[in-house]
Amino acid sequence: MSAASSSPLPVSVYVEGFPYDITIELLEETLRKAAKGVVEVRAPAFQDSGRLRGFAHVDFVDQASATKALTSLDKLPIGARFLTASIAKTKRGENVTLPTDDQVATKATSRLFVRNLSFKSTEEELKYRFANHGTVDSVRIVRRSDTGQSKGFGYVEFARIEDAVQAVTAARKEPISLDGRILSLDFDTDRPKRSFKDAQGKSVFKSKVPKAAKQVGVEPEKKRRKKDA
């Protein structure tokens, strides 16, 4: 099983400049050959084509390994291009979020929405990580329909609301991590998350339209002025 939350967190190196048509498998193989201590390679892809976006975060076991890797990764040739590498500005765990006291009191549910999962984490590992906070009824990691790769988030369903609250309370005292990544938690209320996109890659949230524009028979102000002139 994965290491406990007391394990040291990886240090990330930001790399960019590799070809868009390279596969994640070839990219990871190339980076692991060039530098020692690589824990994970996180390379986002375009939702429509699945092609990599040309940049990635490479997680190393510690600061020393990451610093040493800069020499071997910066200007590393991949295809007809060369990488640029630097220590990632945002440290692991800085963007982690947890429900506030008000949210715990007003929107607590038995199901937790879990973000910042490693692409390599499994449902079994995720269930095991939360089992000490209560009875876990089900676990689901959301995956891409075409490749089956994790999207980095999922759901943990507890038998009781109290168990979910206990997990959140525990995470406040000591961050919950899995595969070296600190997890963000929120109570799932069945509402779409603002980061969710449809099949065309567009946000599921539509831009706000003034109520007056929705009313049938109401003409825009500019058109009314022209008619009155």
Backbone hydrogen bonds in HBPLUS format (Angstrom, degrees):
<---DONOR---> <-ACCEPTOR-->    atom                        ^
c    i                          cat <-CA-CA->   ^        H-A-AA   ^      H-
h    n   atom  resd res      DA  || num        DHA   H-A  angle D-A-AA Bond
n    s   type  num  typ     dist DA aas  dist angle  dist       angle   num
A0007-SER N   A0004-ALA O   3.10 MM   3  5.84 170.5  2.11 124.2 126.5     1
A0011-VAL N   A0060-PHE O   2.96 MM  49  5.22 147.9  2.06 135.6 144.6     2
A0060-PHE N   A0011-VAL O   2.77 MM  49  5.22 161.1  1.81 143.0 149.4     3
A0088-ALA N   A0012-SER O   3.01 MM  76  5.49 168.7  2.02 132.3 135.0     4
A0013-VAL N   A0058-VAL O   2.82 MM  45  5.07 152.4  1.89 135.8 144.7     5
A0058-VAL N   A0013-VAL O   2.80 MM  45  5.07 168.9  1.81 149.7 153.5     6
A0014-TYR N   A0086-SER O   2.68 MM  72  5.37 152.0  1.76 173.5 176.1     7
A0086-SER N   A0014-TYR O   3.00 MM  72  5.37 145.7  2.12 145.1 155.6     8
A0015-VAL N   A0056-ALA O   2.95 MM  41  5.44 171.4  1.96 158.4 161.2     9
A0056-ALA N   A0015-VAL O   2.86 MM  41  5.44 154.9  1.93 158.0 159.8    10
A0016-GLU N   A0084-THR O   3.12 MM  68  5.58 147.1  2.23 148.4 157.6    11
A0084-THR N   A0016-GLU O   2.98 MM  68  5.58 146.5  2.09 153.8 163.2    12
A0017-GLY N   A0054-GLY O   2.95 MM  37  5.62 148.8  2.05 164.1 169.2    13
A0022-ILE N   A0019-PRO O   3.46 MM   3  5.71 169.5  2.47 108.2 110.2    14
A0027-LEU N   A0023-THR O   2.95 MM   4  6.15 160.6  1.99 152.4 158.5    15
A0028-GLU N   A0024-ILE O   2.96 MM   4  6.03 166.2  1.98 145.3 149.0    16
A0029-GLU N   A0025-GLU O   3.01 MM   4  6.15 157.8  2.06 143.4 149.9    17
A0030-THR N   A0026-LEU O   2.94 MM   4  6.08 158.4  1.99 146.8 152.3    18
A0031-LEU N   A0027-LEU O   2.98 MM   4  6.23 161.9  2.01 153.8 158.4    19
A0032-ARG N   A0028-GLU O   2.94 MM   4  6.06 159.0  1.99 149.4 155.2    20
A0033-LYS N   A0029-GLU O   3.11 MM   4  6.26 146.5  2.23 141.4 149.7    21
A0034-ALA N   A0030-THR O   3.13 MM   4  6.32 143.2  2.27 139.6 149.5    22
A0035-ALA N   A0031-LEU O   2.97 MM   4  6.09 143.6  2.11 148.5 156.8    23
A0061-VAL N   A0037-GLY O   3.04 MM  24  5.57 141.2  2.19 145.0 156.9    24
A0039-VAL N   A0059-ASP O   2.60 MM  20  5.30 174.9  1.61 153.2 154.5    25
A0059-ASP N   A0040-GLU O   2.80 MM  19  5.16 162.9  1.83 162.4 165.6    26
A0042-ARG N   A0057-HIS O   2.81 MM  15  5.13 175.1  1.81 159.3 161.0    27
A0057-HIS N   A0042-ARG O   2.91 MM  15  5.13 158.4  1.96 139.0 144.3    28
A0053-ARG N   A0044-PRO O   3.10 MM   9  6.07 154.5  2.17 158.6 151.8    29
A0046-PHE N   A0051-ARG O   2.79 MM   5  5.56 160.2  1.83 163.0 161.9    30
A0050-GLY N   A0046-PHE O   2.81 MM   4  5.06 142.5  1.95 136.0 146.9    31
A0066-ALA N   A0062-ASP O   3.13 MM   4  6.41 159.5  2.18 150.3 156.3    32
A0067-THR N   A0063-GLN O   2.90 MM   4  6.08 164.1  1.93 155.6 159.4    33
A0068-LYS N   A0064-ALA O   3.04 MM   4  6.15 161.1  2.07 146.0 151.3    34
A0069-ALA N   A0065-SER O   2.98 MM   4  6.07 142.7  2.12 139.8 149.9    35
A0070-LEU N   A0067-THR O   3.31 MM   3  5.51 142.8  2.45 100.1 109.5    36
A0072-SER N   A0069-ALA O   3.08 MM   3  5.29 118.7  2.47 101.4 116.0    37
A0073-LEU N   A0069-ALA O   2.85 MM   4  5.96 148.6  1.95 159.9 169.7    38
A0074-ASP N   A0070-LEU O   3.00 MM   4  5.69 161.2  2.04 141.7 146.5    39
A0076-LEU N   A0073-LEU O   3.06 MM   3  5.10 154.7  2.13 128.1 123.1    40
A0075-LYS N   A0083-LEU O   2.62 MM   8  4.77 150.6  1.70 135.4 141.1    41
A0083-LEU N   A0076-LEU O   2.93 MM   7  5.18 160.9  1.97 134.9 140.1    42
A0078-ILE N   A0081-ARG O   2.80 MM   3  5.42 164.8  1.83 149.7 154.9    43
A0081-ARG N   A0078-ILE O   3.11 MM   3  5.42 162.8  2.14 126.1 128.4    44
A0094-GLU N   A0091-LYS O   3.15 MM   3  5.79 167.0  2.17 139.0 139.8    45
A0096-VAL N   A0093-GLY O   3.41 MM   3  5.28 164.9  2.43 103.4 105.2    46
A0185-LEU N   A0097-THR O   3.08 MM  88  6.44 145.0  2.20 161.1 165.8    47
A0104-VAL N   A0100-THR O   2.93 MM   4  6.24 152.8  2.01 150.7 158.5    48
A0105-ALA N   A0101-ASP O   3.05 MM   4  6.29 150.9  2.14 144.3 151.7    49
A0106-THR N   A0102-ASP O   2.96 MM   4  6.10 140.3  2.12 143.8 154.5    50
A0107-LYS N   A0103-GLN O   2.84 MM   4  5.27 160.4  1.88 140.8 145.2    51
A0158-PHE N   A0110-SER O   2.80 MM  48  5.21 175.4  1.80 153.5 154.2    52
A0188-ASP N   A0111-ARG O   2.89 MM  77  5.60 176.6  1.89 151.8 152.2    53
A0112-LEU N   A0156-VAL O   2.84 MM  44  5.17 165.7  1.86 148.5 149.7    54
A0156-VAL N   A0112-LEU O   2.98 MM  44  5.17 155.4  2.04 143.1 150.7    55
A0113-PHE N   A0186-ASP O   2.64 MM  73  5.09 168.5  1.65 158.1 162.0    56
A0186-ASP N   A0113-PHE O   3.01 MM  73  5.09 127.8  2.29 138.6 150.7    57
A0114-VAL N   A0154-GLY O   2.83 MM  40  5.23 173.2  1.84 147.7 149.6    58
A0154-GLY N   A0114-VAL O   2.85 MM  40  5.23 150.2  1.94 146.2 155.1    59
A0115-ARG N   A0184-SER O   2.93 MM  69  4.98 163.5  1.96 139.7 145.3    60
A0184-SER N   A0115-ARG O   3.20 MM  69  4.98 162.2  2.24 123.2 128.2    61
A0117-LEU N   A0152-GLY O   2.94 MM  35  4.50 158.4  1.98 132.8 128.7    62
A0121-SER N   A0118-SER O   3.13 MM   3  5.32 156.7  2.19 106.6 113.4    63
A0126-LEU N   A0122-THR O   3.00 MM   4  6.26 159.3  2.04 150.5 156.5    64
A0127-LYS N   A0123-GLU O   2.94 MM   4  6.11 160.2  1.98 150.3 155.2    65
A0128-TYR N   A0124-GLU O   3.03 MM   4  6.19 160.7  2.07 145.5 151.0    66
A0129-ARG N   A0125-GLU O   2.96 MM   4  6.13 147.4  2.07 143.6 152.3    67
A0130-PHE N   A0127-LYS O   3.23 MM   3  5.46 134.0  2.46 100.9 112.0    68
A0131-ALA N   A0127-LYS O   3.01 MM   4  5.97 120.4  2.38 144.0 159.8    69
A0133-HIS N   A0130-PHE O   3.06 MM   3  5.68 165.4  2.08 121.5 125.3    70
A0134-GLY N   A0131-ALA O   3.39 MM   3  5.62 164.0  2.42 106.7 111.3    71
A0159-ALA N   A0135-THR O   2.88 MM  24  5.57 146.9  1.99 160.6 162.6    72
A0137-ASP N   A0157-GLU O   2.70 MM  20  5.52 136.7  1.89 143.8 158.0    73
A0138-SER N   A0157-GLU O   3.30 MM  19  5.12 160.3  2.34 132.7 136.5    74
A0157-GLU N   A0138-SER O   2.85 MM  19  5.12 172.5  1.85 157.6 158.9    75
A0140-ARG N   A0155-TYR O   2.93 MM  15  5.18 161.1  1.97 147.0 151.0    76
A0155-TYR N   A0140-ARG O   2.71 MM  15  5.18 153.7  1.77 149.7 159.1    77
A0142-VAL N   A0153-PHE O   3.06 MM  11  6.10 154.0  2.13 145.5 153.5    78
A0151-LYS N   A0142-VAL O   2.89 MM   9  5.86 158.2  1.94 160.4 153.9    79
A0144-ARG N   A0149-GLN O   2.80 MM   5  5.41 160.4  1.84 150.7 153.9    80
A0148-GLY N   A0144-ARG O   2.84 MM   4  4.89 140.2  2.00 128.5 139.5    81
A0163-ASP N   A0160-ARG O   3.20 MM   3  5.37 131.7  2.44  97.8 109.3    82
A0164-ALA N   A0161-ILE O   3.07 MM   3  5.24 117.3  2.48 100.5 115.3    83
A0165-VAL N   A0161-ILE O   2.99 MM   4  6.32 159.7  2.03 156.0 162.1    84
A0166-GLN N   A0162-GLU O   2.92 MM   4  6.10 150.1  2.01 140.9 149.3    85
A0167-ALA N   A0163-ASP O   3.04 MM   4  6.35 149.7  2.13 144.0 151.3    86
A0168-VAL N   A0164-ALA O   3.10 MM   4  6.44 156.0  2.16 148.2 154.0    87
A0169-THR N   A0165-VAL O   2.88 MM   4  6.11 161.4  1.91 152.2 157.7    88
A0170-ALA N   A0166-GLN O   2.90 MM   4  6.08 154.5  1.96 147.0 153.6    89
A0171-ALA N   A0167-ALA O   2.99 MM   4  6.19 149.2  2.08 141.4 149.8    90
A0172-ARG N   A0168-VAL O   3.14 MM   4  6.45 136.4  2.34 143.1 153.8    91
A0173-LYS N   A0170-ALA O   3.14 MM   3  5.28 123.7  2.48  97.5 110.9    92
A0174-GLU N   A0170-ALA O   2.94 MM   4  6.18 164.1  1.96 156.1 160.8    93
A0183-LEU N   A0176-ILE O   2.80 MM   7  5.81 174.8  1.80 170.4 168.7    94
A0178-LEU N   A0181-ARG O   2.91 MM   3  5.33 150.7  2.00 138.8 143.8    95
A0181-ARG N   A0178-LEU O   3.10 MM   3  5.33 156.8  2.16 107.9 115.0    96
A0196-PHE N   A0193-LYS O   2.99 MM   3  5.41 162.5  2.02 114.3 120.1    97
A0204-VAL N   A0196-PHE O   3.25 MM   8  6.18 153.7  2.32 144.5 142.1    98
A0198-ASP N   A0202-LYS O   2.77 MM   4  5.50 154.7  1.83 153.2 157.8    99
A0201-GLY N   A0198-ASP O   2.93 MM   3  5.26 162.3  1.97 114.8 119.2   100
A0213-ALA N   A0210-PRO O   2.92 MM   3  5.44 134.7  2.13 112.8 124.5   101
A0214-LYS N   A0211-LYS O   2.98 MM   3  5.24 142.8  2.12 105.1 116.2   102
A0215-GLN N   A0212-ALA O   3.37 MM   3  5.39 145.5  2.50  96.5 105.6   103
A0218-VAL N   A0215-GLN O   3.36 MM   3  5.84 162.5  2.39 131.0 129.7   104
A0224-ARG N   A0220-PRO O   3.23 MM   4  6.54 157.4  2.29 153.2 159.7   105
A0225-ARG N   A0221-GLU O   3.13 MM   4  6.37 151.7  2.21 148.5 155.7   106
A0226-LYS N   A0222-LYS O   3.21 MM   4  6.51 153.5  2.28 145.2 151.2   107
A0227-LYS N   A0223-LYS O   3.15 MM   4  6.43 157.1  2.21 148.7 154.2   108
A0228-ASP N   A0224-ARG O   3.01 MM   4  6.20 152.9  2.08 146.1 153.6   109
A0229-ALA N   A0225-ARG O   3.08 MM   4  6.19 130.1  2.34 139.8 151.9   110
A0229-ALA N   A0226-LYS O   3.30 MM   3  5.23 136.9  2.50  92.9 104.3   111
